[in-house]
Amino acid sequence: MRLPIDARIAPWSSSPLATCFYVTSNTPLVSGVLALVDTKPLLSVWKQCYLWSFPYYLIGASIAGLVVLCANTMGARRYPC
């Protein structure tokens, strides 16, 4: 069964969006804990520890989405684990 074109493109477009949500929801919580432990301002801890990693998360999500898109385009089958 072939998927419609919109279903094949969805992983490519949703991966960076999911990554943005993950980074903006998870890293401030972890930074908050670190800021409480070290008694430093939250924003400075977040900038020092996590701001630099955001582009790498986006690049990784884009590569993963591209792999899924290529696999779907070439007709790779999905098997349940």
Secondary structure as GFF3:
##gff-version 3
##sequence-region A 1 81
A	DSSP	alpha_helix	5	38	.	.	.	ID=ss1
A	DSSP	alpha_helix	42	49	.	.	.	ID=ss2
A	DSSP	three_ten_helix	51	53	.	.	.	ID=ss3
A	DSSP	alpha_helix	54	73	.	.	.	ID=ss4
###
